[in-house]
Amino acid sequence: MRTLTREKKKPGASRARKTIAAAITAAAAAATASTALAAPASAGTASASTASAATTLAATGARQASAVAFRPGSGQLVVTWNSELIKILGIPGEQPATVHPTRSFALLQGAEYDAVNSITHQDRPYLFSVRAPRDARPDAAADQAAHDVLAALYPSMGGELGGILHTELAKIPGGNGRSDGTQVGAAVARHLLGLRAHDGSAVTPPPFVSGNLPGDYRPTPPDFLAPAFTGWGKVTPFVLRDGRQFRPAAPPPVTSAAYAAALNQVKSVGRDNSRTRTKDQTAEAVFWASAPIWNTWNQVAQGQVLSDGRQGASLERTTALFASLDFALADAAITMYDAKYHYAVWRPITAIRLGDTIHNPAIKGDKHWNPLAVTAPDPSYPGAHSTISEAAATVLSAFDGPRVHLAITLGGVTRTFGSFQAAATEAGLSRIFAGQHTRLDHQAGERLGGQVAAFVLGHFFGGHSTGRA
């Protein structure tokens, strides 16, 4: 059995981590950053020359094993497992309807991250390290951790996952290093799954009781589906203290001028047969609605990893990037649902159809109004695309800089951007053009996503403490 250890952050910072620290400061308007670098343990001096030689060879082997994590292109295996999760999520019935997919991404990437870091000691652990033999291969550890997490979450996919593991491990030279690495990965996955076993994700969601006052959320046409993820805001976050930590301020009342302006905008540009929405705005609305937004940003990260330099990013960099990204997305989803059901604001389609009941002189109702896209079954404030996209853009910008050439392809259509932020902003605004949200929802989501991501980055690179083991 592997021994679990809690690691303290050690001084020192690489140039890359100083760049990330600067991005955190810009995003959070606070926090100085340093990085956890652990020096490798020195081999003891043997009195006999043969023992000394053996020790030197063992230390060399250990350095070579750990160095695999820093080899350009070694991050490909993380992309392989991340892609497999996206594939699984696309299979009807595989993902439990009451468990948000961002939880699976966070568990997968957290396990890979702590498995690799248990061997390299390069970064601050997410929750823990396990004691690893000096020759343990970090790539084998990451592969085993990924396999074990996904196999536990999706047991019916065991055969396919086992095949991927076999293929990935076959790329690693056999011997003690590979087997020791797999043991490390298995121990990390087992412990992380155990720690998250009672995080509230399996609790039966409470039934939602609709209000009947102006502004109160209620199920929406055409199918009037029951609201989704009603209890997700109470799930234990991965890094934040709780789902209320960055709860947005209350939106303006429906009788206010600010609400009228926001609603009238979506009434005009979000209508199914709108004459004020441009051709490109329609294209944006269709584009960003063609895939789950958390899948899209994971695929964006995949592209960044594979295009990092000539050979691609290292395993160490890739696990750090994906862990930061998916912890931010998972916690953003939790905080977003906390706010959605705390304020329970009705959707634009309800507000516009019942506009004459609001008693706001600036709002005129339209009982026949329909949005461009079918409305999602949850309250309006804050917007999901805006929250998730801002969280993703904040993390990716911290790793790769504010200016990148970004090409995102969804449903066979490619759109290009000059920065992650530009893509995130378009994703959020697209939901106004789709008739899903008001600008108030978008702005609250942007603030929330940015705050969550800055806090997550701070946990790893800026010295923030979550106060949890």
MOTA-V817754 format. One record per pair of residues at least 24 apart in sequence whose ideal C-beta (glycine too) atoms are under 7 Angstrom apart, sorted by the first residue. I is the first residue (numbers start at 1). GAP is how many residues later the second one is. Records with the same first field share a line. If there is no record, write none. Layout:
I = GAP + GAP
This chain:
2 = 128 + 129 + 181 + 182 + 185
3 = 127 + 128
4 = 124 + 126 + 187
5 = 123 + 124 + 126
6 = 122
7 = 118 + 122
9 = 27 + 115 + 454
10 = 26 + 27 + 28
12 = 25
17 = 444
20 = 378 + 379 + 437 + 441
21 = 440 + 441
23 = 374 + 375
24 = 374 + 430 + 433 + 434 + 437 + 438
27 = 367 + 423 + 426 + 427
28 = 426 + 430
31 = 427 + 431 + 432 + 433
32 = 430
33 = 428 + 429 + 430
34 = 429
35 = 88 + 426
36 = 87 + 88
37 = 85
38 = 83
58 = 76
61 = 74
62 = 72 + 73
65 = 70 + 71 + 72 + 112
66 = 53 + 54 + 72
68 = 69 + 70 + 71 + 247
69 = 47 + 51 + 69 + 245 + 246 + 247
70 = 244 + 246
71 = 243
72 = 237 + 239 + 240 + 242
73 = 238 + 239
74 = 65 + 240 + 241
75 = 230 + 237 + 238 + 239 + 240 + 242 + 243
76 = 236
77 = 62 + 65 + 66 + 91 + 238
78 = 34 + 64 + 237 + 240 + 241 + 244
79 = 223 + 226 + 227
80 = 84 + 88
81 = 27 + 65
82 = 216 + 220 + 240
83 = 219
84 = 66 + 80
85 = 65
86 = 209 + 212
88 = 66 + 69
89 = 206
94 = 60
98 = 107
99 = 102
100 = 129 + 132 + 233
101 = 191 + 193
102 = 192 + 224 + 227 + 228 + 231
103 = 98 + 227
104 = 49
105 = 189 + 193 + 221 + 224 + 225
106 = 132 + 220 + 221 + 224
107 = 42 + 46 + 85 + 89
108 = 38 + 41 + 42
109 = 213 + 214 + 217
110 = 82 + 128 + 213 + 217
111 = 34 + 35 + 38 + 77 + 78 + 81
112 = 30 + 33 + 34 + 207
113 = 206 + 207 + 210
114 = 74 + 78
115 = 26 + 27 + 30 + 69 + 70 + 73
116 = 25 + 26 + 199 + 200 + 203
118 = 66 + 70
119 = 65
120 = 196
122 = 194
123 = 197 + 337
124 = 336
126 = 197
127 = 65 + 68 + 342
128 = 63
130 = 54 + 57 + 58
132 = 48 + 52
133 = 47
135 = 41 + 42 + 45
136 = 41 + 44 + 45 + 48
137 = 35 + 40 + 41 + 44
138 = 43 + 177
139 = 33 + 42 + 176
140 = 29 + 32 + 38 + 41 + 42 + 45
141 = 40 + 41 + 43 + 44
142 = 43 + 173 + 177
143 = 25 + 26 + 42
144 = 38 + 41 + 42
145 = 40 + 43 + 44
148 = 37 + 38 + 41 + 42
149 = 40 + 44
152 = 41
199 = 36 + 37
200 = 34 + 35 + 36
201 = 34
203 = 28
205 = 24 + 25 + 26
206 = 24 + 25
211 = 133
214 = 40 + 143 + 144
215 = 39 + 130 + 131
216 = 128 + 130
217 = 127 + 128 + 129 + 162
218 = 128 + 132
219 = 158
220 = 127 + 129 + 130 + 155
221 = 128
222 = 152
225 = 152
226 = 151
227 = 150 + 151
228 = 149 + 150
229 = 108 + 149
230 = 111
232 = 101 + 102 + 105
233 = 101 + 104 + 105 + 108
235 = 99
237 = 94 + 97
238 = 89 + 92 + 93
239 = 88 + 92 + 216 + 217 + 220 + 227
240 = 91 + 95 + 212 + 215
241 = 225 + 226
243 = 91 + 92 + 95
244 = 94
245 = 90
246 = 89 + 202 + 205 + 206
247 = 88 + 91 + 92 + 95
248 = 91 + 134 + 196 + 199 + 200
250 = 93
251 = 92 + 94 + 130 + 189 + 193
252 = 188
254 = 104 + 106
255 = 103 + 104 + 105
257 = 105
259 = 181
260 = 100 + 102 + 103
262 = 176 + 177 + 178
263 = 85 + 88 + 89 + 100 + 175
264 = 99
265 = 167 + 174
266 = 82 + 166 + 169 + 171 + 172
267 = 85 + 102
269 = 163 + 164
270 = 78 + 101 + 102 + 162 + 163 + 164 + 165
271 = 98 + 99 + 164
272 = 98 + 99 + 100
277 = 156
281 = 152
282 = 151
284 = 142 + 146 + 149
285 = 87 + 88 + 145 + 148 + 149
287 = 123 + 126 + 128
288 = 97 + 139 + 142
289 = 84 + 145
290 = 120 + 121
291 = 119
293 = 91 + 92 + 95 + 96 + 134
294 = 35 + 94
296 = 112 + 114
297 = 28 + 32 + 91 + 92 + 95
300 = 96 + 108
301 = 24 + 95
304 = 92 + 96
321 = 78
324 = 71 + 132 + 133 + 136
325 = 67 + 70 + 71
327 = 129
328 = 63 + 67 + 124 + 125 + 128
329 = 59 + 62 + 63
331 = 121 + 125
332 = 55 + 56 + 59 + 116 + 117 + 120
335 = 113 + 117
336 = 46 + 48 + 51 + 112
339 = 42 + 43 + 109
340 = 38 + 39 + 41
341 = 38
343 = 36 + 38
344 = 35
345 = 34 + 35 + 36
346 = 34
347 = 28 + 33
348 = 32 + 87 + 89 + 90
349 = 26 + 86
371 = 63 + 64 + 65
372 = 61 + 62 + 63
373 = 61 + 62 + 63
375 = 61
376 = 60
380 = 57 + 58 + 61
381 = 59 + 60 + 63
382 = 59 + 62 + 63 + 66
383 = 45 + 48 + 54 + 58 + 59 + 62
385 = 42 + 43 + 45 + 46
386 = 42 + 55 + 56 + 59 + 60 + 63
387 = 58 + 61 + 62
388 = 61
389 = 35 + 38 + 39 + 60
390 = 34 + 55 + 56 + 59 + 60
391 = 58 + 61 + 62
392 = 32
393 = 27 + 28 + 30 + 31
394 = 55 + 56 + 59 + 60
395 = 58 + 62
396 = 24
397 = 24
398 = 59
